Amino acid sequence: MKDPQPIWKALAKEKQLTASDFIIRCVLKSIMAKASDKKAVVLGLFQKAFTPITNSNKVANNIYRYPFMYQYGIQYATRFNEKDLIAQDALPVKLLQCLETEQEIMLYKNLLDYLFQDSDGHTGEKYSFIFIRQDLSKEQQVVQAAHVTLLLGTSPIKEDPTKLNFVVCGVKDKTELEQVEAFINEHEVTTVKFIEPDLNNEPTAIASYPMGINQKRFMRRFKTLKY
C-alpha cells in the first residue's frame, strides 16, 4: 500500500480535510500496522480521533453515538460500491488511491464495516429480510412467512435472537419473488426459499441471512409489507 501521508499533508495544506478523511485515515493506518488484530487497532485509532455522544437522553432515543458516521455510511453505500473499489481509477476519494491490491481493498471494506457496526449505536444488531408473495391470501401469507422463518432458523447461522430484527416485505407474485432473490444474492447475501407442496411446488417466500446495519443498506429500496 502506498504511504497516505503525502496525500494527507496536501489535503491539510489546502484545508480540504473532512470527517470522512479522518475515518479513512484510521482504517489505512490500521492496515499498515504490524499488529495482527487489525480490528482492535482501527477501533483504538477511531476512539482517539473522535468523541462519542454521551447525553443520556440522546442515547436512550437511539441517536447514533457518532452522528457523522451515519452520514458517511450513506455516502459510503452510494459512492463506494465494490465496482468503484476494484476499479482504482474510479476511486472518488484521494486517500483511497493508496490502496494498490484487491486484498487491501477488501481488508479496507471489512475494517470499515466493523467500525460502522461498533459506532452506529446499534452494535451487534442484525437484520433478516422476509419476502412474501402477496398474490396469496392474507392467511397464506402469514403461514408462508412462518415456514420460511423456520427454515432460516434451521440454517447454519448463529445469531443472538435478542439482537436479530426481522423486516417483512411483500412482492406481487412468483416472478418478483425470484427477482428479489437474485438481487440479494448478487450482493453476496445468502437466502433461503420455501417451496410450498400444496401450491404446485412453487416458491412462496424467501428470507435473507442476517445482515449488519451497514451491510443492509442496499435493501433500502424495499418497503415493509402492508395490506
Helices and strands as residue ranges (DSSP letters): H 5-13, H 19-32, H 38-49, H 56-60, H 67-79, H 82-86, G 88-90, G 94-98, H 102-119, E 126-133, H 138-153, G 161-163, E 164-171, H 174-186, E 191-196, G 197-199, E 202-208, G 215-221
